[in-house]
Amino acid sequence: MNTDNDLRVVQLLSNASVAIGMSFLPLLFESKGLSNFEIGIIAIPFSAFLILSNTIFGRLSDTRGRRPFLLLGLLTSTLAMFIYIFPVSFDQFIAVRIFHGISLGIYPAALTGIASDRKVKLGNLSSFASLGWATGALLGGIIASFTSLDIIFVFSSLIFLSSFLIAYFLNTGVDSDRINGIERRLIPSNAYSVSIKKNYKEYALIIFRHGTANSIWVYWALYLKNDLGLDLASIGVVQVINMGTQFILMKKFTDRYAPRKMLLFGGIISAIAFFSFTYASNFLHIASLQVILGISWAFFFVGGLRSVEENSREDDVVSTATGLFNASLSIAQIVGPILAVIFYSIAGNYTFAMVVAGWVTLISSIIYAVLIKDELID
């Protein structure tokens, strides 16, 4: 298996594991007796430590080598998924979520850094993340239909372990001193400020779009189950449609176009998707809207990632900058639960957050378009 394929398999398996867990976490929390308020609050420490982890380990991957942090992150994530089956109280789940947040922040920037060093196309690589999410959501739905929610998380842990073993034994096909951590590298002492100065527009749009989007995703499984009447298998299928759409577009199209234009396009289509969710009333409605959502995220995510990666090559701070990119997503995951709790307290339903997310995403996309107007004209 060549280097590129090894990276794609690691990307696919790790994201499949995350998808299995994340798709059914709200239902696990509900089954353990947590309230909607607690379900919203419990996501905040997870995201806070994910921010710190992405930020710290992104820079370390630039200075201390990519592969050690790829392996460490995959191994600790394996453990994090497994221990979800043990907590029985809110406080215990908080502790597990903190550990999970740290674990998931260790390896993504290292993986992106390896891909950048090897000149792997990031759109194509990202497509395997979406394929992993689609596969994981489908498998999770099937397993949940025949077993228990606890078994889902055991299975998720095993998938993460497979990803770790591939990265460890096959060495991801990467053998350079720089990637393996043998060579200690010097990067600018102001790597964080350099990354922010060059990419602040992208980071800001990501936080606004993804922050309000996460106010939807906190209760997404509960919305599908309680408002639309979907069973667990159908919830898995809904996720598969979204991720399957992302996979096709990321693999075929997102390496072709100007990244900032793609980011803007993804933001506008995201707003359309969020507004449209409020009109869904059954499985067919929400399934069709998942195609729109998949289109929006494919262009938004890869457009943002490619923008940050390309802007950072000259200063040799790719992992630092992409770590901050991932941290921006994590900031959004803190903002989202807080907004979700507020919106649910105000409106008493899951759809109010969708309307707010639509407007915030649309307005922030328009502001971003003004900031990059010179590039849009070219």
C-alpha positions as a Markdown table, in Angstrom:
| # | Residue | x | y | z |
|---|---|---|---|---|
| 1 | Met | 0.0 | 0.0 | 0.0 |
| 2 | Asn | 1.5 | 3.3 | -1.0 |
| 3 | Thr | 1.8 | 6.4 | 1.2 |
| 4 | Asp | -1.2 | 8.2 | -0.2 |
| 5 | Asn | -3.5 | 5.1 | 0.2 |
| 6 | Asp | -2.2 | 4.6 | 3.8 |
| 7 | Leu | -3.2 | 8.1 | 4.7 |
| 8 | Arg | -6.6 | 7.7 | 3.1 |
| 9 | Val | -7.3 | 4.5 | 5.0 |
| 10 | Val | -6.2 | 6.1 | 8.3 |
| 11 | Gln | -8.5 | 9.1 | 7.5 |
| 12 | Leu | -11.4 | 6.8 | 6.6 |
| 13 | Leu | -11.2 | 4.5 | 9.6 |
| 14 | Ser | -10.6 | 7.3 | 12.2 |
| 15 | Asn | -13.5 | 9.3 | 10.9 |
| 16 | Ala | -15.8 | 6.2 | 10.7 |
| 17 | Ser | -15.1 | 5.7 | 14.4 |
| 18 | Val | -15.8 | 9.3 | 15.3 |
| 19 | Ala | -19.0 | 9.2 | 13.2 |
| 20 | Ile | -20.3 | 6.0 | 15.0 |
| 21 | Gly | -19.8 | 7.7 | 18.3 |
| 22 | Met | -20.9 | 11.2 | 17.6 |
| 23 | Ser | -24.1 | 10.2 | 15.7 |
| 24 | Phe | -25.4 | 8.4 | 18.8 |
| 25 | Leu | -23.9 | 10.3 | 21.8 |
| 26 | Pro | -27.1 | 12.3 | 22.4 |
| 27 | Leu | -29.1 | 9.1 | 22.5 |
| 28 | Leu | -26.5 | 7.5 | 24.9 |
| 29 | Phe | -26.7 | 10.5 | 27.2 |
| 30 | Glu | -30.5 | 10.4 | 27.1 |
| 31 | Ser | -30.5 | 6.6 | 27.9 |
| 32 | Lys | -28.3 | 7.3 | 30.9 |
| 33 | Gly | -30.9 | 9.8 | 32.3 |
| 34 | Leu | -29.3 | 13.1 | 31.3 |
| 35 | Ser | -31.6 | 16.1 | 30.6 |
| 36 | Asn | -31.6 | 18.1 | 27.4 |
| 37 | Phe | -29.9 | 20.9 | 29.4 |
| 38 | Glu | -27.2 | 18.6 | 30.6 |
| 39 | Ile | -26.7 | 17.1 | 27.0 |
| 40 | Gly | -26.1 | 20.7 | 25.8 |
| 41 | Ile | -23.8 | 21.6 | 28.6 |
| 42 | Ile | -21.7 | 18.4 | 28.5 |
| 43 | Ala | -20.4 | 19.3 | 25.0 |
| 44 | Ile | -18.7 | 22.5 | 26.2 |
| 45 | Pro | -15.7 | 21.0 | 28.1 |
| 46 | Phe | -15.2 | 18.5 | 25.3 |
| 47 | Ser | -14.9 | 21.4 | 22.8 |
| 48 | Ala | -12.7 | 23.5 | 25.1 |
| 49 | Phe | -10.1 | 20.8 | 25.5 |
| 50 | Leu | -10.4 | 20.0 | 21.8 |
| 51 | Ile | -9.4 | 23.7 | 21.1 |
| 52 | Leu | -6.4 | 23.4 | 23.4 |
| 53 | Ser | -5.3 | 20.1 | 22.0 |
| 54 | Asn | -5.6 | 21.1 | 18.3 |
| 55 | Thr | -3.7 | 24.3 | 19.0 |
| 56 | Ile | -0.9 | 22.8 | 21.1 |
| 57 | Phe | -0.3 | 19.6 | 19.1 |
| 58 | Gly | -0.6 | 21.4 | 15.7 |
| 59 | Arg | 2.5 | 23.4 | 16.6 |
| 60 | Leu | 4.3 | 20.4 | 18.1 |
| 61 | Ser | 3.7 | 18.5 | 14.9 |
| 62 | Asp | 5.6 | 21.2 | 13.1 |
| 63 | Thr | 8.5 | 21.1 | 15.5 |
| 64 | Arg | 8.7 | 17.6 | 16.8 |
| 65 | Gly | 7.6 | 15.5 | 13.9 |
| 66 | Arg | 4.2 | 14.4 | 12.5 |
| 67 | Arg | 4.1 | 10.7 | 13.0 |
| 68 | Pro | 4.5 | 10.5 | 16.9 |
| 69 | Phe | 1.4 | 12.7 | 17.3 |
| 70 | Leu | -0.6 | 10.8 | 14.7 |
| 71 | Leu | 0.0 | 7.6 | 16.6 |
| 72 | Leu | -0.6 | 9.1 | 20.0 |
| 73 | Gly | -3.8 | 10.7 | 19.0 |
| 74 | Leu | -5.2 | 7.5 | 17.3 |
| 75 | Leu | -4.3 | 5.4 | 20.4 |
| 76 | Thr | -5.8 | 7.7 | 23.0 |
| 77 | Ser | -8.9 | 8.1 | 20.8 |
| 78 | Thr | -9.3 | 4.3 | 20.8 |
| 79 | Leu | -9.4 | 4.4 | 24.6 |
| 80 | Ala | -11.7 | 7.4 | 24.7 |
| 81 | Met | -14.4 | 5.8 | 22.6 |
| 82 | Phe | -14.3 | 2.6 | 24.7 |
| 83 | Ile | -14.7 | 4.2 | 28.1 |
| 84 | Tyr | -18.0 | 5.9 | 27.1 |
| 85 | Ile | -19.7 | 2.7 | 28.2 |
| 86 | Phe | -18.8 | 3.1 | 31.9 |
| 87 | Pro | -20.1 | 6.5 | 33.1 |
| 88 | Val | -23.5 | 6.6 | 34.8 |
| 89 | Ser | -23.7 | 10.2 | 35.9 |
| 90 | Phe | -23.3 | 13.7 | 34.5 |
| 91 | Asp | -20.0 | 14.3 | 36.3 |
| 92 | Gln | -18.5 | 11.1 | 35.0 |
| 93 | Phe | -19.5 | 11.9 | 31.5 |
| 94 | Ile | -17.8 | 15.3 | 31.8 |
| 95 | Ala | -14.5 | 13.6 | 32.7 |
| 96 | Val | -14.8 | 11.3 | 29.7 |
| 97 | Arg | -15.7 | 14.1 | 27.4 |
| 98 | Ile | -12.6 | 16.1 | 28.5 |
| 99 | Phe | -10.3 | 13.1 | 27.8 |
| 100 | His | -12.1 | 12.6 | 24.4 |
| 101 | Gly | -11.6 | 16.2 | 23.5 |
| 102 | Ile | -7.8 | 16.0 | 24.2 |
| 103 | Ser | -7.5 | 12.8 | 22.3 |
| 104 | Leu | -9.3 | 13.9 | 19.1 |
| 105 | Gly | -7.2 | 17.1 | 18.9 |
| 106 | Ile | -3.8 | 15.4 | 18.9 |
| 107 | Tyr | -3.7 | 13.8 | 15.4 |
| 108 | Pro | -5.6 | 15.8 | 12.8 |
| 109 | Ala | -2.9 | 18.5 | 12.2 |
| 110 | Ala | -0.2 | 15.8 | 12.1 |
| 111 | Leu | -2.2 | 13.9 | 9.4 |
| 112 | Thr | -2.7 | 17.1 | 7.4 |
| 113 | Gly | 1.0 | 18.0 | 7.8 |
| 114 | Ile | 2.1 | 14.6 | 6.5 |
| 115 | Ala | -0.3 | 15.0 | 3.5 |
| 116 | Ser | 1.0 | 18.5 | 2.8 |
| 117 | Asp | 4.6 | 17.3 | 3.0 |
| 118 | Arg | 3.8 | 14.6 | 0.5 |
| 119 | Lys | 1.9 | 16.9 | -1.8 |
| 120 | Val | -1.3 | 14.8 | -1.4 |
| 121 | Lys | -4.4 | 16.6 | -2.6 |
| 122 | Leu | -6.3 | 17.7 | 0.4 |
| 123 | Gly | -9.7 | 17.6 | -1.3 |
| 124 | Asn | -9.2 | 14.0 | -2.2 |
| 125 | Leu | -7.9 | 13.2 | 1.3 |
| 126 | Ser | -10.8 | 15.0 | 2.9 |
| 127 | Ser | -13.2 | 12.9 | 0.8 |
| 128 | Phe | -12.2 | 9.8 | 2.7 |
| 129 | Ala | -13.0 | 11.6 | 6.0 |
| 130 | Ser | -16.6 | 12.0 | 4.7 |
| 131 | Leu | -16.6 | 8.4 | 3.4 |
| 132 | Gly | -15.6 | 7.4 | 6.9 |
| 133 | Trp | -18.4 | 9.4 | 8.4 |
| 134 | Ala | -20.9 | 7.8 | 6.0 |
| 135 | Thr | -19.6 | 4.4 | 6.7 |
| 136 | Gly | -19.6 | 4.9 | 10.4 |
| 137 | Ala | -23.1 | 6.4 | 10.5 |
| 138 | Leu | -24.5 | 3.5 | 8.5 |
| 139 | Leu | -22.7 | 0.8 | 10.5 |
| 140 | Gly | -23.8 | 2.5 | 13.8 |
| 141 | Gly | -27.4 | 2.6 | 12.7 |
| 142 | Ile | -27.3 | -1.1 | 11.8 |
| 143 | Ile | -25.6 | -2.1 | 15.0 |
| 144 | Ala | -27.9 | 0.0 | 17.1 |
| 145 | Ser | -30.9 | -1.7 | 15.6 |
| 146 | Phe | -29.8 | -5.1 | 16.7 |
| 147 | Thr | -27.8 | -4.5 | 19.9 |
| 148 | Ser | -27.4 | -1.8 | 22.5 |
| 149 | Leu | -26.0 | 1.7 | 22.4 |
| 150 | Asp | -23.0 | 0.5 | 24.5 |
| 151 | Ile | -22.0 | -2.0 | 21.8 |
| 152 | Ile | -21.9 | 0.9 | 19.3 |
| 153 | Phe | -19.1 | 2.5 | 21.3 |
| 154 | Val | -17.1 | -0.7 | 21.7 |
| 155 | Phe | -17.3 | -1.2 | 17.9 |
| 156 | Ser | -16.2 | 2.5 | 17.5 |
| 157 | Ser | -13.2 | 1.8 | 19.7 |
| 158 | Leu | -12.2 | -1.2 | 17.6 |
| 159 | Ile | -12.4 | 0.8 | 14.4 |
| 160 | Phe | -10.1 | 3.5 | 15.9 |
| 161 | Leu | -7.7 | 0.7 | 17.0 |
| 162 | Ser | -7.6 | -0.6 | 13.4 |
| 163 | Ser | -6.6 | 2.9 | 12.3 |
| 164 | Phe | -3.8 | 3.1 | 14.8 |
| 165 | Leu | -2.5 | -0.4 | 13.9 |
| 166 | Ile | -2.3 | 0.6 | 10.2 |
| 167 | Ala | -0.5 | 3.8 | 11.0 |
| 168 | Tyr | 1.9 | 2.0 | 13.3 |
| 169 | Phe | 2.8 | -1.2 | 11.5 |
| 170 | Leu | 2.7 | 0.2 | 7.9 |
| 171 | Asn | 4.3 | 3.5 | 9.1 |
| 172 | Thr | 1.9 | 5.3 | 6.8 |
| 173 | Gly | 4.4 | 4.8 | 4.1 |
| 174 | Val | 6.3 | 7.8 | 5.4 |
| 175 | Asp | 9.9 | 7.5 | 6.4 |
| 176 | Ser | 11.4 | 11.0 | 6.4 |
| 177 | Asp | 13.2 | 12.2 | 9.5 |
| 178 | Arg | 11.1 | 15.3 | 9.4 |
| 179 | Ile | 7.8 | 13.4 | 9.7 |
| 180 | Asn | 9.0 | 10.7 | 12.1 |
| 181 | Gly | 10.3 | 13.2 | 14.5 |
| 182 | Ile | 14.0 | 12.4 | 14.3 |
| 183 | Glu | 14.8 | 15.8 | 12.9 |
| 184 | Arg | 13.9 | 18.7 | 15.2 |
| 185 | Arg | 12.8 | 21.7 | 13.1 |
| 186 | Leu | 12.8 | 25.4 | 13.7 |
| 187 | Ile | 9.7 | 27.3 | 12.8 |
| 188 | Pro | 9.0 | 31.0 | 13.4 |
| 189 | Ser | 8.7 | 31.8 | 17.1 |
| 190 | Asn | 5.5 | 33.8 | 16.2 |
| 191 | Ala | 4.0 | 30.9 | 14.2 |
| 192 | Tyr | 0.6 | 31.5 | 15.8 |
| 193 | Ser | 0.5 | 35.2 | 15.0 |
| 194 | Val | 1.7 | 34.5 | 11.4 |
| 195 | Ser | -1.0 | 31.9 | 10.9 |
| 196 | Ile | -3.8 | 34.1 | 12.3 |
| 197 | Lys | -2.7 | 37.1 | 10.3 |
| 198 | Lys | -2.8 | 35.2 | 7.1 |
| 199 | Asn | -6.0 | 33.2 | 7.8 |
| 200 | Tyr | -8.1 | 35.3 | 10.2 |
| 201 | Lys | -10.9 | 35.7 | 7.6 |
| 202 | Glu | -11.2 | 32.0 | 7.2 |
| 203 | Tyr | -11.1 | 31.3 | 10.9 |
| 204 | Ala | -13.8 | 33.9 | 11.6 |
| 205 | Leu | -16.2 | 32.5 | 8.9 |
| 206 | Ile | -15.7 | 29.0 | 10.2 |
| 207 | Ile | -16.5 | 30.0 | 13.8 |
| 208 | Phe | -19.6 | 31.9 | 12.8 |
| 209 | Arg | -21.0 | 29.3 | 10.4 |
| 210 | His | -20.0 | 26.2 | 12.3 |
| 211 | Gly | -20.8 | 27.7 | 15.7 |
| 212 | Thr | -24.4 | 28.3 | 14.8 |
| 213 | Ala | -24.5 | 25.0 | 12.9 |
| 214 | Asn | -23.4 | 23.2 | 16.1 |
| 215 | Ser | -26.4 | 24.6 | 17.9 |
| 216 | Ile | -28.4 | 22.4 | 15.5 |
| 217 | Trp | -26.2 | 19.3 | 15.8 |
| 218 | Val | -26.2 | 19.2 | 19.6 |
| 219 | Tyr | -29.8 | 18.0 | 19.5 |
| 220 | Trp | -29.8 | 16.6 | 15.9 |
| 221 | Ala | -30.4 | 13.0 | 16.7 |
| 222 | Leu | -33.1 | 14.0 | 19.2 |
| 223 | Tyr | -34.8 | 16.2 | 16.5 |
| 224 | Leu | -34.8 | 13.3 | 14.0 |
| 225 | Lys | -36.1 | 10.9 | 16.5 |
| 226 | Asn | -38.6 | 13.0 | 18.4 |
| 227 | Asp | -39.8 | 15.6 | 15.8 |
| 228 | Leu | -39.6 | 13.5 | 12.6 |
| 229 | Gly | -40.2 | 10.1 | 14.1 |
| 230 | Leu | -37.1 | 8.4 | 12.6 |
| 231 | Asp | -35.9 | 5.1 | 14.1 |
| 232 | Leu | -32.2 | 4.5 | 14.7 |
| 233 | Ala | -31.5 | 2.9 | 11.4 |
| 234 | Ser | -33.1 | 5.8 | 9.6 |
| 235 | Ile | -31.0 | 8.3 | 11.5 |
| 236 | Gly | -28.0 | 6.4 | 10.3 |
| 237 | Val | -29.2 | 6.6 | 6.7 |
| 238 | Val | -29.8 | 10.3 | 7.0 |
| 239 | Gln | -26.2 | 10.7 | 8.1 |
| 240 | Val | -25.0 | 8.5 | 5.2 |
| 241 | Ile | -26.7 | 10.6 | 2.6 |
| 242 | Asn | -25.0 | 13.7 | 3.9 |
| 243 | Met | -21.5 | 12.2 | 4.1 |
| 244 | Gly | -21.9 | 10.2 | 0.9 |
| 245 | Thr | -22.6 | 13.5 | -0.9 |
| 246 | Gln | -19.6 | 15.1 | 0.7 |
| 247 | Phe | -17.4 | 12.1 | -0.4 |
| 248 | Ile | -18.4 | 12.4 | -4.1 |
| 249 | Leu | -17.9 | 16.2 | -4.3 |
| 250 | Met | -14.7 | 16.3 | -2.3 |
| 251 | Lys | -13.1 | 13.5 | -4.3 |
| 252 | Lys | -14.2 | 14.8 | -7.8 |
| 253 | Phe | -14.4 | 18.6 | -7.5 |
| 254 | Thr | -12.9 | 20.3 | -4.5 |
| 255 | Asp | -9.2 | 20.2 | -5.7 |
| 256 | Arg | -10.2 | 22.0 | -8.9 |
| 257 | Tyr | -11.4 | 25.4 | -7.9 |
| 258 | Ala | -10.1 | 28.4 | -6.0 |
| 259 | Pro | -10.3 | 27.6 | -2.3 |
| 260 | Arg | -11.7 | 30.9 | -1.0 |
| 261 | Lys | -14.4 | 30.9 | -3.6 |
| 262 | Met | -15.3 | 27.4 | -2.6 |
| 263 | Leu | -15.4 | 28.5 | 1.1 |
| 264 | Leu | -17.8 | 31.3 | 0.2 |
| 265 | Phe | -20.0 | 29.1 | -1.9 |
| 266 | Gly | -20.2 | 26.5 | 0.9 |
| 267 | Gly | -21.2 | 29.2 | 3.4 |
| 268 | Ile | -24.1 | 30.4 | 1.2 |
| 269 | Ile | -25.4 | 26.9 | 0.5 |
| 270 | Ser | -25.1 | 26.1 | 4.2 |
| 271 | Ala | -27.5 | 29.0 | 5.0 |
| 272 | Ile | -30.0 | 27.6 | 2.4 |
| 273 | Ala | -29.8 | 24.2 | 4.0 |
| 274 | Phe | -30.3 | 25.5 | 7.6 |
| 275 | Phe | -33.4 | 27.5 | 6.5 |
| 276 | Ser | -34.8 | 24.5 | 4.7 |
| 277 | Phe | -34.6 | 22.1 | 7.7 |
| 278 | Thr | -37.4 | 24.0 | 9.3 |
| 279 | Tyr | -39.8 | 22.8 | 6.6 |
| 280 | Ala | -38.9 | 19.1 | 6.9 |
| 281 | Ser | -41.7 | 16.8 | 8.2 |
| 282 | Asn | -40.6 | 13.3 | 7.3 |
| 283 | Phe | -37.8 | 11.0 | 6.3 |
| 284 | Leu | -37.9 | 11.9 | 2.5 |
| 285 | His | -37.8 | 15.6 | 3.2 |
| 286 | Ile | -34.8 | 15.5 | 5.5 |
| 287 | Ala | -33.0 | 12.9 | 3.3 |
| 288 | Ser | -33.2 | 15.2 | 0.3 |
| 289 | Leu | -32.0 | 18.2 | 2.3 |
| 290 | Gln | -29.0 | 16.2 | 3.4 |
| 291 | Val | -27.8 | 16.3 | -0.2 |
| 292 | Ile | -27.8 | 20.1 | 0.0 |
| 293 | Leu | -26.0 | 20.0 | 3.4 |
| 294 | Gly | -23.4 | 17.6 | 2.0 |
| 295 | Ile | -22.7 | 20.0 | -1.0 |
| 296 | Ser | -22.3 | 22.9 | 1.4 |
| 297 | Trp | -19.9 | 21.2 | 3.8 |
| 298 | Ala | -17.8 | 19.7 | 1.0 |
| 299 | Phe | -17.0 | 23.1 | -0.5 |
| 300 | Phe | -16.9 | 24.9 | 2.9 |
| 301 | Phe | -14.6 | 22.6 | 4.7 |
| 302 | Val | -12.1 | 21.8 | 1.8 |
| 303 | Gly | -12.2 | 25.4 | 0.7 |
| 304 | Gly | -11.2 | 26.5 | 4.2 |
| 305 | Leu | -8.6 | 23.8 | 4.7 |
| 306 | Arg | -7.0 | 24.4 | 1.3 |
| 307 | Ser | -6.9 | 28.2 | 1.9 |
| 308 | Val | -5.2 | 27.8 | 5.2 |
| 309 | Glu | -2.7 | 25.2 | 4.0 |
| 310 | Glu | -1.8 | 27.2 | 0.9 |
| 311 | Asn | -1.4 | 30.4 | 2.8 |
| 312 | Ser | 1.0 | 28.7 | 5.3 |
| 313 | Arg | 3.4 | 26.8 | 3.1 |
| 314 | Glu | 5.8 | 29.8 | 2.6 |
| 315 | Asp | 6.3 | 30.3 | 6.3 |
| 316 | Asp | 6.5 | 26.5 | 6.9 |
| 317 | Val | 3.7 | 26.5 | 9.6 |
| 318 | Val | 1.2 | 24.2 | 7.9 |
| 319 | Ser | 0.5 | 22.1 | 11.0 |
| 320 | Thr | 0.3 | 25.2 | 13.2 |
| 321 | Ala | -2.1 | 26.9 | 10.8 |
| 322 | Thr | -4.2 | 23.8 | 10.2 |
| 323 | Gly | -4.2 | 23.1 | 14.0 |
| 324 | Leu | -5.7 | 26.6 | 14.4 |
| 325 | Phe | -8.2 | 25.7 | 11.6 |
| 326 | Asn | -9.2 | 22.7 | 13.6 |
| 327 | Ala | -9.3 | 24.8 | 16.8 |
| 328 | Ser | -11.7 | 27.2 | 15.0 |
| 329 | Leu | -14.0 | 24.2 | 14.4 |
| 330 | Ser | -13.6 | 23.4 | 18.1 |
| 331 | Ile | -14.4 | 26.9 | 19.2 |
| 332 | Ala | -17.6 | 26.6 | 17.2 |
| 333 | Gln | -18.3 | 23.4 | 19.1 |
| 334 | Ile | -18.2 | 25.4 | 22.3 |
| 335 | Val | -20.4 | 28.2 | 20.9 |
| 336 | Gly | -22.9 | 25.7 | 19.5 |
| 337 | Pro | -23.9 | 23.9 | 22.8 |
| 338 | Ile | -24.2 | 27.3 | 24.6 |
| 339 | Leu | -26.4 | 28.6 | 21.9 |
| 340 | Ala | -28.4 | 25.4 | 21.7 |
| 341 | Val | -29.2 | 25.6 | 25.4 |
| 342 | Ile | -30.2 | 29.2 | 25.1 |
| 343 | Phe | -32.3 | 28.7 | 22.0 |
| 344 | Tyr | -34.1 | 25.6 | 23.4 |
| 345 | Ser | -34.8 | 27.5 | 26.6 |
| 346 | Ile | -36.3 | 30.4 | 24.6 |
| 347 | Ala | -38.3 | 28.5 | 22.0 |
| 348 | Gly | -38.8 | 25.0 | 23.5 |
| 349 | Asn | -38.1 | 23.4 | 20.1 |
| 350 | Tyr | -35.2 | 22.3 | 17.9 |
| 351 | Thr | -36.0 | 24.4 | 14.9 |
| 352 | Phe | -35.4 | 27.9 | 16.3 |
| 353 | Ala | -31.6 | 27.2 | 16.2 |
| 354 | Met | -31.9 | 26.4 | 12.4 |
| 355 | Val | -33.4 | 29.8 | 11.6 |
| 356 | Val | -30.7 | 31.6 | 13.6 |
| 357 | Ala | -28.0 | 29.5 | 12.0 |
| 358 | Gly | -29.3 | 30.3 | 8.6 |
| 359 | Trp | -29.2 | 34.1 | 9.1 |
| 360 | Val | -25.8 | 34.2 | 10.9 |
| 361 | Thr | -24.2 | 32.0 | 8.2 |
| 362 | Leu | -25.7 | 34.1 | 5.4 |
| 363 | Ile | -24.6 | 37.4 | 6.9 |
| 364 | Ser | -21.1 | 36.2 | 7.8 |
| 365 | Ser | -20.7 | 34.8 | 4.2 |
| 366 | Ile | -21.7 | 38.2 | 2.7 |
| 367 | Ile | -19.1 | 39.9 | 5.0 |
| 368 | Tyr | -16.5 | 37.4 | 3.9 |
| 369 | Ala | -17.3 | 38.0 | 0.2 |
| 370 | Val | -16.7 | 41.8 | 0.8 |
| 371 | Leu | -13.3 | 41.0 | 2.4 |
| 372 | Ile | -12.2 | 38.9 | -0.5 |
| 373 | Lys | -13.9 | 40.9 | -3.3 |
| 374 | Asp | -10.6 | 41.3 | -5.2 |
| 375 | Glu | -10.2 | 37.5 | -5.5 |
| 376 | Leu | -13.8 | 37.1 | -6.6 |
| 377 | Ile | -13.3 | 39.5 | -9.5 |
| 378 | Asp | -10.2 | 37.6 | -10.7 |
